[in-house]
């Protein structure tokens, strides 16, 4: 009886082992088999790592400090941008003073926006020719499309029309008193103002020139004014207020939060 029980248990155990051996082995699960390929890392701002340094032009009584960029990965692009900045700085200051005799001039710059797509510079200073009644105030700007190494002109990025012109008056920035401001703006924003905006940032042959610049929140515009008012007046138009005039296809607007 004991022998039969032992034989029966041995038979069952053998069958279990044989069945387990015949079972098809399941392949190990590959947890990454169905994962989508990893997205390539793309720089958000391909030119944001550049820095701005000073360079100075001096000759006799002339001193012009202007910006140069460094740190761009593309040497040719960096050279192109620096040539534009140097040319704008020197030409903007000296084009009305071909004879530098008896000339005293001092010009410096301020960065109003440094982004991956735009570098916007304001130049300010004065020029005095010996014997003149007073010095002349100097103001001009330089706006650079950084990824493409080219200048930016107002009419390329914004629609110039009466709507834009109407936005200037309420967005004046400066020190003219509230009592005088309406009369002063009536003179400055005359029929010629729209024409000046259309020619803003282009090389001018007279001192009556308009310029644009870019800040974090606003489009800056400078129009010529009488000497007693500093020779120019500035307006800063919030981007959100002039969104209908901004050309949406222009890539530079990606530098700013415009909604």
C-alpha positions as CSV (number, residue, x, y, z in Angstrom):
1,X,0.0,0.0,0.0
2,X,2.8,2.4,0.9
3,X,4.7,1.6,-2.3
4,X,1.7,2.4,-4.4
5,X,1.2,5.8,-2.7
6,X,4.8,6.7,-3.2
7,X,4.6,5.7,-6.9
8,X,1.4,7.8,-7.4
9,X,3.0,10.9,-5.9
10,X,6.1,10.4,-8.1
11,X,4.0,10.1,-11.2
12,X,2.1,13.4,-10.5
13,X,5.3,15.3,-9.8
14,X,6.8,14.1,-13.1
15,X,3.8,15.2,-15.1
16,X,3.8,18.6,-13.5
17,X,7.5,19.1,-14.4
18,X,6.9,17.9,-18.0
19,X,3.9,20.3,-18.5
20,X,5.9,23.2,-17.1
21,X,8.7,22.4,-19.6
22,X,6.4,22.4,-22.5
23,X,4.8,25.8,-21.7
24,X,5.9,28.5,-24.2
25,X,8.1,31.1,-22.5
26,X,6.7,34.6,-22.6
27,X,9.2,37.2,-23.9
28,X,10.4,39.7,-21.3
29,X,8.5,43.0,-21.7
30,X,10.6,45.9,-23.1
31,X,9.3,49.0,-21.4
32,X,10.9,51.3,-24.0
33,X,9.7,49.4,-27.1
34,X,6.7,51.6,-27.6
35,X,8.1,54.8,-26.3
36,X,8.2,57.7,-28.9
37,X,11.7,58.8,-29.9
38,X,13.2,61.5,-27.7
39,X,12.7,64.9,-29.1
40,X,15.8,66.7,-30.2
41,X,16.8,69.5,-27.9
42,X,16.4,72.9,-29.7
43,X,17.7,76.1,-28.3
44,X,14.8,78.4,-27.4
45,X,16.8,81.5,-28.2
46,X,19.7,80.8,-30.4
47,X,21.4,84.1,-30.0
48,X,20.7,85.0,-26.4
49,X,24.1,84.3,-25.0
50,X,25.9,87.4,-26.5
51,X,27.2,90.2,-24.4
52,X,27.6,93.9,-25.2
53,X,30.9,95.8,-24.6
54,X,32.0,99.4,-25.1
55,X,34.2,100.7,-27.9
56,X,35.3,104.3,-28.2
57,X,36.1,106.5,-31.1
58,X,38.2,109.6,-30.3
59,X,39.6,112.3,-32.5
60,X,40.6,115.7,-31.3
61,X,37.6,116.9,-29.3
62,X,35.3,114.1,-30.4
63,X,34.4,111.1,-28.2
64,X,31.8,108.6,-29.3
65,X,31.2,105.5,-27.2
66,X,29.2,102.8,-28.9
67,X,28.4,99.1,-28.4
68,X,29.9,96.0,-29.8
69,X,28.7,92.4,-29.3
70,X,30.8,89.4,-28.4
71,X,30.1,85.8,-27.6
72,X,28.0,84.9,-30.7
73,X,28.8,81.4,-32.0
74,X,28.9,82.7,-35.6
75,X,32.0,84.9,-36.1
76,X,30.7,86.2,-39.5
77,X,27.4,87.2,-37.9
78,X,29.2,88.9,-35.0
79,X,31.4,90.9,-37.4
80,X,28.4,92.0,-39.5
81,X,26.5,93.2,-36.4
82,X,29.5,95.1,-35.1
83,X,30.0,96.8,-38.4
84,X,26.4,97.9,-38.4
85,X,26.6,99.2,-34.9
86,X,29.9,101.1,-35.5
87,X,28.6,102.6,-38.7
88,X,25.3,103.7,-37.1
89,X,27.1,105.2,-34.2
90,X,29.7,107.2,-36.1
91,X,27.5,108.2,-39.1
92,X,24.7,109.3,-36.8
93,X,26.9,111.6,-35.0
94,X,29.3,112.9,-37.7
95,X,27.2,113.1,-40.9
96,X,26.3,116.7,-40.2
97,X,29.8,117.7,-39.3
98,X,32.0,116.8,-42.3
99,X,34.5,119.5,-41.1
100,X,35.7,118.4,-37.7
101,X,37.7,121.6,-37.2
102,X,36.8,123.4,-33.9
103,X,34.2,120.6,-33.1
104,X,33.6,119.3,-29.7
105,X,31.4,116.3,-29.5
106,X,30.4,113.7,-26.9
107,X,28.1,110.8,-27.5
108,X,27.2,107.8,-25.4
109,X,24.7,105.0,-25.7
110,X,22.1,103.1,-23.7
111,X,20.8,99.6,-24.3
112,X,17.0,99.8,-24.2
113,X,16.5,96.1,-25.3
114,X,18.8,93.2,-25.6
115,X,17.1,90.1,-26.7
116,X,17.7,87.0,-28.8
117,X,16.1,88.7,-31.9
118,X,16.6,92.4,-31.3
119,X,19.3,94.6,-30.0
120,X,18.0,98.2,-29.6
121,X,20.3,101.1,-28.8
122,X,19.7,104.8,-28.1
123,X,22.5,107.2,-28.7
124,X,22.5,110.7,-27.0
125,X,25.0,113.5,-26.8
126,X,25.9,116.9,-28.0
127,X,28.0,118.7,-30.6
128,X,29.4,122.2,-30.4
129,X,31.2,124.1,-33.1
130,X,33.3,127.0,-31.7
131,X,31.5,130.3,-32.2
132,X,28.0,128.8,-32.4
133,X,25.2,130.2,-30.4
134,X,24.6,126.9,-28.5
135,X,25.5,123.2,-28.7
136,X,23.3,120.9,-30.7
137,X,21.6,118.0,-29.0
138,X,22.2,114.6,-30.7
139,X,19.7,111.7,-30.5
140,X,19.5,108.7,-32.8
141,X,19.0,104.9,-32.5
142,X,20.2,101.6,-33.9
143,X,18.0,98.5,-34.1
144,X,19.6,95.2,-35.1
145,X,17.9,92.0,-36.2
146,X,20.4,89.8,-34.4
147,X,19.8,86.3,-36.0
148,X,20.0,87.9,-39.5
149,X,22.7,90.5,-38.9
150,X,20.7,93.4,-40.5
151,X,19.1,96.7,-39.5
152,X,15.5,97.0,-38.5
153,X,13.5,99.9,-40.0
154,X,10.1,101.0,-38.5
155,X,8.1,100.6,-41.7
156,X,9.4,96.9,-42.0
157,X,7.9,95.9,-38.7
158,X,4.9,98.2,-38.3
159,X,2.1,99.6,-40.4
160,X,2.5,103.4,-40.6
161,X,-0.8,105.1,-40.7
162,X,-3.1,107.6,-39.0
163,X,-4.0,105.0,-36.3
164,X,-0.3,104.8,-35.3
165,X,0.1,108.5,-35.4
166,X,-3.0,109.0,-33.1
167,X,-1.4,106.7,-30.5
168,X,1.6,109.1,-30.1
169,X,-0.2,111.9,-28.3
170,X,-1.3,109.9,-25.2
171,X,2.0,108.1,-24.9
172,X,4.4,111.0,-24.7
173,X,7.3,110.5,-22.3
174,X,9.3,113.5,-21.2
175,X,9.4,116.5,-19.0
176,X,7.2,119.0,-20.8
177,X,4.7,120.4,-18.4
178,X,1.0,119.3,-18.7
179,X,0.1,123.0,-19.4
180,X,2.4,123.3,-22.3
181,X,2.1,119.7,-23.7
182,X,-1.0,120.0,-25.8
183,X,0.3,123.1,-27.7
184,X,3.7,121.5,-28.1
185,X,2.3,118.3,-29.5
186,X,0.0,120.2,-31.9
187,X,3.2,121.7,-33.4
188,X,5.2,118.4,-33.5
189,X,2.4,116.1,-34.6
190,X,1.6,118.2,-37.7
191,X,1.0,117.1,-41.2
192,X,4.7,116.3,-41.6
193,X,4.7,113.8,-38.7
194,X,3.3,110.9,-40.7
195,X,5.9,111.4,-43.4
196,X,8.6,111.4,-40.8
197,X,7.4,108.1,-39.4
198,X,7.4,106.6,-42.9
199,X,11.1,107.6,-43.2
200,X,12.1,106.7,-39.6
201,X,15.5,105.0,-39.2
202,X,16.6,105.6,-42.7
203,X,19.6,107.8,-43.5
204,X,18.6,111.4,-43.4
205,X,20.0,114.5,-45.1
206,X,18.6,116.9,-42.5
207,X,18.5,117.0,-38.7
208,X,14.7,116.6,-38.8
209,X,14.8,112.8,-38.5
210,X,12.5,110.3,-36.8
211,X,13.8,107.2,-35.0
212,X,12.4,104.1,-33.4
213,X,13.5,101.9,-30.6
214,X,12.2,98.9,-28.7
215,X,11.7,98.4,-25.0
216,X,10.3,95.4,-23.0
217,X,6.8,96.7,-23.2
218,X,6.6,99.5,-25.8
219,X,7.7,100.7,-29.3
220,X,9.6,103.9,-28.8
221,X,9.4,106.7,-31.4
222,X,11.5,109.9,-31.5
223,X,10.4,113.0,-33.5
224,X,12.4,116.2,-34.1
225,X,11.5,119.2,-31.9
226,X,12.8,122.7,-31.3
227,X,16.1,123.1,-29.5
228,X,14.5,124.5,-26.4
229,X,12.7,121.1,-26.1
230,X,15.9,119.1,-26.4
231,X,15.7,118.9,-30.2
232,X,13.5,115.8,-30.0
233,X,10.5,114.3,-28.2
234,X,9.9,110.7,-27.4
235,X,6.8,108.5,-27.3
236,X,6.5,105.0,-26.0
237,X,3.5,103.1,-27.4
238,X,2.6,99.9,-25.5
239,X,2.7,96.9,-27.9
240,X,-0.7,95.8,-26.7
241,X,-2.2,99.2,-27.7
242,X,-0.8,99.1,-31.2
243,X,-1.2,95.4,-32.0
244,X,-3.2,96.1,-35.1
245,X,-0.2,98.0,-36.5
246,X,2.4,95.4,-35.7
247,X,3.2,93.1,-38.7
248,X,2.6,89.6,-37.3
249,X,4.8,87.9,-39.8
250,X,7.9,89.6,-38.5
251,X,9.9,87.3,-36.2
252,X,11.2,90.0,-33.9
253,X,8.0,90.2,-32.0
254,X,8.7,86.9,-30.4
255,X,11.2,88.7,-28.1
256,X,8.2,90.3,-26.4
257,X,5.1,89.2,-24.5
258,X,2.5,90.6,-26.9
259,X,-1.0,89.3,-26.3
